[in-house]
Amino acid sequence: MGDCGEDCWKMTHLAYNANSVDAIDEEVYHYDCTRENSYTSSNKNIINKRKIWNDIKTANLIIEFFKDMEQA
């Protein structure tokens, strides 16, 4: 898994298992989107199979995670 898919996958687990959620008034995370091939690159013409495949894999992992939770 690559790009922001790993972040999405981890955040799903963290949010699901959190005892509480709170807000803070400062930046704690920065994603460098200046790389030409980064997922959030400002070059919107860059759409490739790898990015799409990573999105599909991430979505499937999250679906499986919640299916497992329903069955538990």
HTML snippet that shows the backbone in 3Dmol.js (N, CA, C, O; Angstrom):
<script src="https://3Dmol.org/build/3Dmol-min.js"></script>
<div id="view" style="width:600px;height:400px;position:relative"></div>
<script>
const pdb = `
ATOM      1  N   MET A   1       0.866  -1.167   0.000  1.00  0.00           N
ATOM      2  CA  MET A   1       0.000   0.000   0.000  1.00  0.00           C
ATOM      3  C   MET A   1       0.909   1.225   0.000  1.00  0.00           C
ATOM      4  O   MET A   1       1.965   1.209   0.632  1.00  0.00           O
ATOM      5  N   GLY A   2       0.528   2.243  -0.673  1.00  0.00           N
ATOM      6  CA  GLY A   2       1.362   3.420  -0.724  1.00  0.00           C
ATOM      7  C   GLY A   2       0.543   4.682  -0.754  1.00  0.00           C
ATOM      8  O   GLY A   2      -0.670   4.667  -0.542  1.00  0.00           O
ATOM      9  N   ASP A   3       1.217   5.765  -1.019  1.00  0.00           N
ATOM     10  CA  ASP A   3       0.571   7.065  -1.105  1.00  0.00           C
ATOM     11  C   ASP A   3      -0.195   7.359   0.184  1.00  0.00           C
ATOM     12  O   ASP A   3       0.287   7.042   1.271  1.00  0.00           O
ATOM     13  N   CYS A   4      -1.355   7.947   0.079  1.00  0.00           N
ATOM     14  CA  CYS A   4      -2.100   8.281   1.294  1.00  0.00           C
ATOM     15  C   CYS A   4      -2.970   7.121   1.755  1.00  0.00           C
ATOM     16  O   CYS A   4      -3.650   7.228   2.776  1.00  0.00           O
ATOM     17  N   GLY A   5      -2.959   6.019   1.020  1.00  0.00           N
ATOM     18  CA  GLY A   5      -3.742   4.859   1.416  1.00  0.00           C
ATOM     19  C   GLY A   5      -3.367   4.334   2.780  1.00  0.00           C
ATOM     20  O   GLY A   5      -4.236   3.950   3.562  1.00  0.00           O
ATOM     21  N   GLU A   6      -2.068   4.313   3.076  1.00  0.00           N
ATOM     22  CA  GLU A   6      -1.620   3.836   4.384  1.00  0.00           C
ATOM     23  C   GLU A   6      -2.159   4.731   5.490  1.00  0.00           C
ATOM     24  O   GLU A   6      -2.598   4.237   6.528  1.00  0.00           O
ATOM     25  N   ASP A   7      -2.129   6.046   5.277  1.00  0.00           N
ATOM     26  CA  ASP A   7      -2.672   6.982   6.266  1.00  0.00           C
ATOM     27  C   ASP A   7      -4.163   6.727   6.483  1.00  0.00           C
ATOM     28  O   ASP A   7      -4.639   6.703   7.618  1.00  0.00           O
ATOM     29  N   CYS A   8      -4.881   6.542   5.400  1.00  0.00           N
ATOM     30  CA  CYS A   8      -6.325   6.307   5.478  1.00  0.00           C
ATOM     31  C   CYS A   8      -6.611   5.018   6.235  1.00  0.00           C
ATOM     32  O   CYS A   8      -7.511   4.973   7.073  1.00  0.00           O
ATOM     33  N   TRP A   9      -5.851   3.978   5.943  1.00  0.00           N
ATOM     34  CA  TRP A   9      -6.014   2.686   6.597  1.00  0.00           C
ATOM     35  C   TRP A   9      -5.743   2.797   8.090  1.00  0.00           C
ATOM     36  O   TRP A   9      -6.515   2.287   8.903  1.00  0.00           O
ATOM     37  N   LYS A  10      -4.653   3.458   8.454  1.00  0.00           N
ATOM     38  CA  LYS A  10      -4.302   3.612   9.874  1.00  0.00           C
ATOM     39  C   LYS A  10      -5.316   4.494  10.601  1.00  0.00           C
ATOM     40  O   LYS A  10      -5.698   4.194  11.731  1.00  0.00           O
ATOM     41  N   MET A  11      -5.746   5.563   9.970  1.00  0.00           N
ATOM     42  CA  MET A  11      -6.717   6.455  10.607  1.00  0.00           C
ATOM     43  C   MET A  11      -8.048   5.737  10.852  1.00  0.00           C
ATOM     44  O   MET A  11      -8.731   6.025  11.835  1.00  0.00           O
ATOM     45  N   THR A  12      -8.416   4.813   9.974  1.00  0.00           N
ATOM     46  CA  THR A  12      -9.625   4.031  10.184  1.00  0.00           C
ATOM     47  C   THR A  12      -9.523   3.232  11.477  1.00  0.00           C
ATOM     48  O   THR A  12     -10.455   3.220  12.282  1.00  0.00           O
ATOM     49  N   HIS A  13      -8.393   2.568  11.671  1.00  0.00           N
ATOM     50  CA  HIS A  13      -8.169   1.794  12.896  1.00  0.00           C
ATOM     51  C   HIS A  13      -8.136   2.698  14.127  1.00  0.00           C
ATOM     52  O   HIS A  13      -8.752   2.392  15.148  1.00  0.00           O
ATOM     53  N   LEU A  14      -7.420   3.803  14.022  1.00  0.00           N
ATOM     54  CA  LEU A  14      -7.321   4.712  15.163  1.00  0.00           C
ATOM     55  C   LEU A  14      -8.684   5.283  15.552  1.00  0.00           C
ATOM     56  O   LEU A  14      -9.033   5.308  16.732  1.00  0.00           O
ATOM     57  N   ALA A  15      -9.446   5.736  14.573  1.00  0.00           N
ATOM     58  CA  ALA A  15     -10.750   6.327  14.863  1.00  0.00           C
ATOM     59  C   ALA A  15     -11.703   5.285  15.443  1.00  0.00           C
ATOM     60  O   ALA A  15     -12.442   5.574  16.384  1.00  0.00           O
ATOM     61  N   TYR A  16     -11.689   4.095  14.894  1.00  0.00           N
ATOM     62  CA  TYR A  16     -12.592   3.050  15.362  1.00  0.00           C
ATOM     63  C   TYR A  16     -12.281   2.650  16.801  1.00  0.00           C
ATOM     64  O   TYR A  16     -13.194   2.419  17.593  1.00  0.00           O
ATOM     65  N   ASN A  17     -11.010   2.571  17.137  1.00  0.00           N
ATOM     66  CA  ASN A  17     -10.598   2.098  18.457  1.00  0.00           C
ATOM     67  C   ASN A  17     -10.402   3.201  19.487  1.00  0.00           C
ATOM     68  O   ASN A  17     -10.059   2.917  20.635  1.00  0.00           O
ATOM     69  N   ALA A  18     -10.612   4.443  19.099  1.00  0.00           N
ATOM     70  CA  ALA A  18     -10.400   5.558  20.029  1.00  0.00           C
ATOM     71  C   ALA A  18     -11.458   5.563  21.126  1.00  0.00           C
ATOM     72  O   ALA A  18     -12.631   5.283  20.876  1.00  0.00           O
ATOM     73  N   ASN A  19     -11.030   5.882  22.335  1.00  0.00           N
ATOM     74  CA  ASN A  19     -11.973   6.034  23.448  1.00  0.00           C
ATOM     75  C   ASN A  19     -12.629   7.407  23.416  1.00  0.00           C
ATOM     76  O   ASN A  19     -13.740   7.588  23.914  1.00  0.00           O
ATOM     77  N   SER A  20     -11.929   8.371  22.825  1.00  0.00           N
ATOM     78  CA  SER A  20     -12.476   9.720  22.692  1.00  0.00           C
ATOM     79  C   SER A  20     -11.744  10.444  21.564  1.00  0.00           C
ATOM     80  O   SER A  20     -10.698  10.000  21.091  1.00  0.00           O
ATOM     81  N   VAL A  21     -12.314  11.550  21.154  1.00  0.00           N
ATOM     82  CA  VAL A  21     -11.727  12.377  20.101  1.00  0.00           C
ATOM     83  C   VAL A  21     -11.700  13.803  20.612  1.00  0.00           C
ATOM     84  O   VAL A  21     -12.638  14.255  21.268  1.00  0.00           O
ATOM     85  N   ASP A  22     -10.629  14.506  20.311  1.00  0.00           N
ATOM     86  CA  ASP A  22     -10.495  15.883  20.761  1.00  0.00           C
ATOM     87  C   ASP A  22      -9.910  16.722  19.636  1.00  0.00           C
ATOM     88  O   ASP A  22      -9.391  16.177  18.661  1.00  0.00           O
ATOM     89  N   ALA A  23      -9.987  18.006  19.758  1.00  0.00           N
ATOM     90  CA  ALA A  23      -9.442  18.915  18.750  1.00  0.00           C
ATOM     91  C   ALA A  23      -8.267  19.685  19.336  1.00  0.00           C
ATOM     92  O   ALA A  23      -8.235  19.977  20.531  1.00  0.00           O
ATOM     93  N   ILE A  24      -7.307  20.008  18.483  1.00  0.00           N
ATOM     94  CA  ILE A  24      -6.184  20.853  18.900  1.00  0.00           C
ATOM     95  C   ILE A  24      -6.068  22.001  17.916  1.00  0.00           C
ATOM     96  O   ILE A  24      -6.497  21.897  16.766  1.00  0.00           O
ATOM     97  N   ASP A  25      -5.492  23.083  18.372  1.00  0.00           N
ATOM     98  CA  ASP A  25      -5.423  24.293  17.554  1.00  0.00           C
ATOM     99  C   ASP A  25      -4.072  24.490  16.881  1.00  0.00           C
ATOM    100  O   ASP A  25      -3.683  25.626  16.612  1.00  0.00           O
ATOM    101  N   GLU A  26      -3.355  23.417  16.607  1.00  0.00           N
ATOM    102  CA  GLU A  26      -2.075  23.560  15.923  1.00  0.00           C
ATOM    103  C   GLU A  26      -1.890  22.435  14.925  1.00  0.00           C
ATOM    104  O   GLU A  26      -2.533  21.389  15.012  1.00  0.00           O
ATOM    105  N   GLU A  27      -1.001  22.671  13.979  1.00  0.00           N
ATOM    106  CA  GLU A  27      -0.696  21.679  12.965  1.00  0.00           C
ATOM    107  C   GLU A  27       0.149  20.567  13.565  1.00  0.00           C
ATOM    108  O   GLU A  27       1.135  20.835  14.251  1.00  0.00           O
ATOM    109  N   VAL A  28      -0.227  19.330  13.313  1.00  0.00           N
ATOM    110  CA  VAL A  28       0.573  18.214  13.798  1.00  0.00           C
ATOM    111  C   VAL A  28       0.955  17.261  12.667  1.00  0.00           C
ATOM    112  O   VAL A  28       1.679  16.292  12.895  1.00  0.00           O
ATOM    113  N   TYR A  29       0.486  17.522  11.472  1.00  0.00           N
ATOM    114  CA  TYR A  29       0.754  16.642  10.350  1.00  0.00           C
ATOM    115  C   TYR A  29       0.919  17.478   9.102  1.00  0.00           C
ATOM    116  O   TYR A  29       0.160  18.420   8.871  1.00  0.00           O
ATOM    117  N   HIS A  30       1.906  17.137   8.299  1.00  0.00           N
ATOM    118  CA  HIS A  30       2.118  17.840   7.037  1.00  0.00           C
ATOM    119  C   HIS A  30       2.458  16.810   5.970  1.00  0.00           C
ATOM    120  O   HIS A  30       3.373  16.006   6.142  1.00  0.00           O
ATOM    121  N   TYR A  31       1.735  16.839   4.894  1.00  0.00           N
ATOM    122  CA  TYR A  31       2.003  15.946   3.767  1.00  0.00           C
ATOM    123  C   TYR A  31       2.630  16.767   2.652  1.00  0.00           C
ATOM    124  O   TYR A  31       2.049  17.750   2.192  1.00  0.00           O
ATOM    125  N   ASP A  32       3.812  16.363   2.221  1.00  0.00           N
ATOM    126  CA  ASP A  32       4.525  17.091   1.168  1.00  0.00           C
ATOM    127  C   ASP A  32       3.942  16.726  -0.188  1.00  0.00           C
ATOM    128  O   ASP A  32       4.208  15.647  -0.717  1.00  0.00           O
ATOM    129  N   CYS A  33       3.150  17.627  -0.744  1.00  0.00           N
ATOM    130  CA  CYS A  33       2.525  17.343  -2.038  1.00  0.00           C
ATOM    131  C   CYS A  33       3.254  18.042  -3.180  1.00  0.00           C
ATOM    132  O   CYS A  33       2.694  18.215  -4.262  1.00  0.00           O
ATOM    133  N   THR A  34       4.499  18.444  -2.943  1.00  0.00           N
ATOM    134  CA  THR A  34       5.252  19.113  -3.996  1.00  0.00           C
ATOM    135  C   THR A  34       5.966  18.121  -4.912  1.00  0.00           C
ATOM    136  O   THR A  34       6.408  18.497  -5.998  1.00  0.00           O
ATOM    137  N   ARG A  35       6.088  16.853  -4.487  1.00  0.00           N
ATOM    138  CA  ARG A  35       6.704  15.846  -5.346  1.00  0.00           C
ATOM    139  C   ARG A  35       5.821  15.627  -6.562  1.00  0.00           C
ATOM    140  O   ARG A  35       4.598  15.555  -6.442  1.00  0.00           O
ATOM    141  N   GLU A  36       6.423  15.521  -7.708  1.00  0.00           N
ATOM    142  CA  GLU A  36       5.656  15.400  -8.949  1.00  0.00           C
ATOM    143  C   GLU A  36       4.703  14.213  -8.937  1.00  0.00           C
ATOM    144  O   GLU A  36       3.587  14.309  -9.447  1.00  0.00           O
ATOM    145  N   ASN A  37       5.133  13.095  -8.362  1.00  0.00           N
ATOM    146  CA  ASN A  37       4.300  11.892  -8.369  1.00  0.00           C
ATOM    147  C   ASN A  37       3.540  11.683  -7.066  1.00  0.00           C
ATOM    148  O   ASN A  37       2.984  10.607  -6.844  1.00  0.00           O
ATOM    149  N   SER A  38       3.506  12.689  -6.204  1.00  0.00           N
ATOM    150  CA  SER A  38       2.785  12.513  -4.946  1.00  0.00           C
ATOM    151  C   SER A  38       1.291  12.382  -5.223  1.00  0.00           C
ATOM    152  O   SER A  38       0.779  12.840  -6.245  1.00  0.00           O
ATOM    153  N   TYR A  39       0.619  11.745  -4.280  1.00  0.00           N
ATOM    154  CA  TYR A  39      -0.807  11.476  -4.450  1.00  0.00           C
ATOM    155  C   TYR A  39      -1.616  12.753  -4.622  1.00  0.00           C
ATOM    156  O   TYR A  39      -2.578  12.787  -5.390  1.00  0.00           O
ATOM    157  N   THR A  40      -1.228  13.794  -3.911  1.00  0.00           N
ATOM    158  CA  THR A  40      -1.967  15.056  -3.970  1.00  0.00           C
ATOM    159  C   THR A  40      -1.233  16.108  -4.793  1.00  0.00           C
ATOM    160  O   THR A  40      -1.400  17.307  -4.570  1.00  0.00           O
ATOM    161  N   SER A  41      -0.438  15.665  -5.721  1.00  0.00           N
ATOM    162  CA  SER A  41       0.327  16.581  -6.566  1.00  0.00           C
ATOM    163  C   SER A  41      -0.595  17.617  -7.203  1.00  0.00           C
ATOM    164  O   SER A  41      -1.741  17.326  -7.546  1.00  0.00           O
ATOM    165  N   SER A  42      -0.074  18.819  -7.349  1.00  0.00           N
ATOM    166  CA  SER A  42      -0.876  19.861  -7.988  1.00  0.00           C
ATOM    167  C   SER A  42      -1.023  19.601  -9.483  1.00  0.00           C
ATOM    168  O   SER A  42      -1.834  20.246 -10.147  1.00  0.00           O
ATOM    169  N   ASN A  43      -0.253  18.667 -10.014  1.00  0.00           N
ATOM    170  CA  ASN A  43      -0.380  18.289 -11.410  1.00  0.00           C
ATOM    171  C   ASN A  43      -1.529  17.289 -11.539  1.00  0.00           C
ATOM    172  O   ASN A  43      -1.319  16.083 -11.413  1.00  0.00           O
ATOM    173  N   LYS A  44      -2.712  17.775 -11.786  1.00  0.00           N
ATOM    174  CA  LYS A  44      -3.908  16.927 -11.825  1.00  0.00           C
ATOM    175  C   LYS A  44      -3.952  16.039 -13.069  1.00  0.00           C
ATOM    176  O   LYS A  44      -4.822  15.176 -13.183  1.00  0.00           O
ATOM    177  N   ASN A  45      -3.026  16.243 -13.993  1.00  0.00           N
ATOM    178  CA  ASN A  45      -2.997  15.400 -15.181  1.00  0.00           C
ATOM    179  C   ASN A  45      -2.334  14.053 -14.908  1.00  0.00           C
ATOM    180  O   ASN A  45      -2.363  13.163 -15.757  1.00  0.00           O
ATOM    181  N   ILE A  46      -1.732  13.900 -13.714  1.00  0.00           N
ATOM    182  CA  ILE A  46      -1.064  12.645 -13.380  1.00  0.00           C
ATOM    183  C   ILE A  46      -2.077  11.713 -12.718  1.00  0.00           C
ATOM    184  O   ILE A  46      -2.333  11.804 -11.517  1.00  0.00           O
ATOM    185  N   ILE A  47      -2.632  10.841 -13.500  1.00  0.00           N
ATOM    186  CA  ILE A  47      -3.510   9.792 -12.991  1.00  0.00           C
ATOM    187  C   ILE A  47      -2.966   8.506 -13.589  1.00  0.00           C
ATOM    188  O   ILE A  47      -2.931   8.340 -14.809  1.00  0.00           O
ATOM    189  N   ASN A  48      -2.550   7.611 -12.729  1.00  0.00           N
ATOM    190  CA  ASN A  48      -1.995   6.385 -13.268  1.00  0.00           C
ATOM    191  C   ASN A  48      -2.601   5.167 -12.596  1.00  0.00           C
ATOM    192  O   ASN A  48      -3.292   5.273 -11.582  1.00  0.00           O
ATOM    193  N   LYS A  49      -2.332   4.020 -13.175  1.00  0.00           N
ATOM    194  CA  LYS A  49      -2.914   2.782 -12.678  1.00  0.00           C
ATOM    195  C   LYS A  49      -2.473   2.477 -11.252  1.00  0.00           C
ATOM    196  O   LYS A  49      -3.257   1.942 -10.469  1.00  0.00           O
ATOM    197  N   ARG A  50      -1.229   2.809 -10.901  1.00  0.00           N
ATOM    198  CA  ARG A  50      -0.729   2.534  -9.559  1.00  0.00           C
ATOM    199  C   ARG A  50      -1.547   3.270  -8.515  1.00  0.00           C
ATOM    200  O   ARG A  50      -1.918   2.689  -7.496  1.00  0.00           O
ATOM    201  N   LYS A  51      -1.832   4.536  -8.756  1.00  0.00           N
ATOM    202  CA  LYS A  51      -2.627   5.318  -7.803  1.00  0.00           C
ATOM    203  C   LYS A  51      -4.037   4.754  -7.669  1.00  0.00           C
ATOM    204  O   LYS A  51      -4.556   4.621  -6.561  1.00  0.00           O
ATOM    205  N   ILE A  52      -4.643   4.430  -8.779  1.00  0.00           N
ATOM    206  CA  ILE A  52      -5.993   3.883  -8.755  1.00  0.00           C
ATOM    207  C   ILE A  52      -6.004   2.529  -8.053  1.00  0.00           C
ATOM    208  O   ILE A  52      -6.890   2.261  -7.242  1.00  0.00           O
ATOM    209  N   TRP A  53      -5.026   1.672  -8.358  1.00  0.00           N
ATOM    210  CA  TRP A  53      -4.946   0.365  -7.731  1.00  0.00           C
ATOM    211  C   TRP A  53      -4.756   0.497  -6.212  1.00  0.00           C
ATOM    212  O   TRP A  53      -5.367  -0.246  -5.445  1.00  0.00           O
ATOM    213  N   ASN A  54      -3.917   1.436  -5.784  1.00  0.00           N
ATOM    214  CA  ASN A  54      -3.716   1.659  -4.345  1.00  0.00           C
ATOM    215  C   ASN A  54      -5.013   2.113  -3.674  1.00  0.00           C
ATOM    216  O   ASN A  54      -5.312   1.682  -2.560  1.00  0.00           O
ATOM    217  N   ASP A  55      -5.773   2.963  -4.328  1.00  0.00           N
ATOM    218  CA  ASP A  55      -7.064   3.401  -3.772  1.00  0.00           C
ATOM    219  C   ASP A  55      -8.021   2.220  -3.627  1.00  0.00           C
ATOM    220  O   ASP A  55      -8.707   2.090  -2.613  1.00  0.00           O
ATOM    221  N   ILE A  56      -8.062   1.375  -4.626  1.00  0.00           N
ATOM    222  CA  ILE A  56      -8.949   0.209  -4.584  1.00  0.00           C
ATOM    223  C   ILE A  56      -8.525  -0.737  -3.469  1.00  0.00           C
ATOM    224  O   ILE A  56      -9.370  -1.237  -2.725  1.00  0.00           O
ATOM    225  N   LYS A  57      -7.218  -0.988  -3.344  1.00  0.00           N
ATOM    226  CA  LYS A  57      -6.733  -1.874  -2.279  1.00  0.00           C
ATOM    227  C   LYS A  57      -7.066  -1.301  -0.907  1.00  0.00           C
ATOM    228  O   LYS A  57      -7.487  -2.038  -0.015  1.00  0.00           O
ATOM    229  N   THR A  58      -6.881  -0.004  -0.730  1.00  0.00           N
ATOM    230  CA  THR A  58      -7.188   0.629   0.550  1.00  0.00           C
ATOM    231  C   THR A  58      -8.673   0.505   0.868  1.00  0.00           C
ATOM    232  O   THR A  58      -9.044   0.153   1.988  1.00  0.00           O
ATOM    233  N   ALA A  59      -9.514   0.790  -0.103  1.00  0.00           N
ATOM    234  CA  ALA A  59     -10.964   0.689   0.107  1.00  0.00           C
ATOM    235  C   ALA A  59     -11.348  -0.742   0.480  1.00  0.00           C
ATOM    236  O   ALA A  59     -12.169  -0.942   1.375  1.00  0.00           O
ATOM    237  N   ASN A  60     -10.777  -1.722  -0.180  1.00  0.00           N
ATOM    238  CA  ASN A  60     -11.086  -3.117   0.125  1.00  0.00           C
ATOM    239  C   ASN A  60     -10.629  -3.501   1.527  1.00  0.00           C
ATOM    240  O   ASN A  60     -11.332  -4.233   2.223  1.00  0.00           O
ATOM    241  N   LEU A  61      -9.466  -3.021   1.951  1.00  0.00           N
ATOM    242  CA  LEU A  61      -8.989  -3.301   3.311  1.00  0.00           C
ATOM    243  C   LEU A  61      -9.921  -2.702   4.359  1.00  0.00           C
ATOM    244  O   LEU A  61     -10.200  -3.332   5.379  1.00  0.00           O
ATOM    245  N   ILE A  62     -10.394  -1.504   4.111  1.00  0.00           N
ATOM    246  CA  ILE A  62     -11.304  -0.854   5.064  1.00  0.00           C
ATOM    247  C   ILE A  62     -12.642  -1.595   5.102  1.00  0.00           C
ATOM    248  O   ILE A  62     -13.208  -1.794   6.177  1.00  0.00           O
ATOM    249  N   ILE A  63     -13.143  -1.998   3.952  1.00  0.00           N
ATOM    250  CA  ILE A  63     -14.388  -2.771   3.902  1.00  0.00           C
ATOM    251  C   ILE A  63     -14.227  -4.066   4.689  1.00  0.00           C
ATOM    252  O   ILE A  63     -15.106  -4.422   5.474  1.00  0.00           O
ATOM    253  N   GLU A  64     -13.130  -4.768   4.493  1.00  0.00           N
ATOM    254  CA  GLU A  64     -12.882  -6.023   5.209  1.00  0.00           C
ATOM    255  C   GLU A  64     -12.767  -5.784   6.717  1.00  0.00           C
ATOM    256  O   GLU A  64     -13.245  -6.592   7.513  1.00  0.00           O
ATOM    257  N   PHE A  65     -12.136  -4.680   7.105  1.00  0.00           N
ATOM    258  CA  PHE A  65     -11.996  -4.340   8.516  1.00  0.00           C
ATOM    259  C   PHE A  65     -13.382  -4.227   9.170  1.00  0.00           C
ATOM    260  O   PHE A  65     -13.606  -4.791  10.242  1.00  0.00           O
ATOM    261  N   PHE A  66     -14.302  -3.508   8.537  1.00  0.00           N
ATOM    262  CA  PHE A  66     -15.626  -3.333   9.112  1.00  0.00           C
ATOM    263  C   PHE A  66     -16.484  -4.599   9.002  1.00  0.00           C
ATOM    264  O   PHE A  66     -17.339  -4.836   9.856  1.00  0.00           O
ATOM    265  N   LYS A  67     -16.269  -5.406   7.972  1.00  0.00           N
ATOM    266  CA  LYS A  67     -16.968  -6.686   7.901  1.00  0.00           C
ATOM    267  C   LYS A  67     -16.556  -7.572   9.070  1.00  0.00           C
ATOM    268  O   LYS A  67     -17.394  -8.237   9.679  1.00  0.00           O
ATOM    269  N   ASP A  68     -15.260  -7.577   9.382  1.00  0.00           N
ATOM    270  CA  ASP A  68     -14.764  -8.355  10.508  1.00  0.00           C
ATOM    271  C   ASP A  68     -15.349  -7.845  11.818  1.00  0.00           C
ATOM    272  O   ASP A  68     -15.624  -8.645  12.713  1.00  0.00           O
ATOM    273  N   MET A  69     -15.547  -6.542  11.954  1.00  0.00           N
ATOM    274  CA  MET A  69     -16.119  -5.974  13.156  1.00  0.00           C
ATOM    275  C   MET A  69     -17.587  -6.397  13.323  1.00  0.00           C
ATOM    276  O   MET A  69     -18.046  -6.640  14.439  1.00  0.00           O
ATOM    277  N   GLU A  70     -18.314  -6.481  12.203  1.00  0.00           N
ATOM    278  CA  GLU A  70     -19.719  -6.911  12.246  1.00  0.00           C
ATOM    279  C   GLU A  70     -19.825  -8.355  12.705  1.00  0.00           C
ATOM    280  O   GLU A  70     -20.756  -8.711  13.427  1.00  0.00           O
ATOM    281  N   GLN A  71     -18.891  -9.177  12.300  1.00  0.00           N
ATOM    282  CA  GLN A  71     -18.932 -10.602  12.609  1.00  0.00           C
ATOM    283  C   GLN A  71     -18.403 -10.911  14.006  1.00  0.00           C
ATOM    284  O   GLN A  71     -18.630 -12.005  14.523  1.00  0.00           O
ATOM    285  N   ALA A  72     -17.709  -9.974  14.614  1.00  0.00           N
ATOM    286  CA  ALA A  72     -17.116 -10.215  15.947  1.00  0.00           C
ATOM    287  C   ALA A  72     -18.157 -10.129  17.041  1.00  0.00           C
ATOM    288  O   ALA A  72     -17.834 -10.305  18.216  1.00  0.00           O
TER     289      ALA A  72
END
`;
const viewer = $3Dmol.createViewer("view");
viewer.addModel(pdb, "pdb");
viewer.setStyle({}, {cartoon: {color: "spectrum"}});
viewer.zoomTo();
viewer.render();
</script>
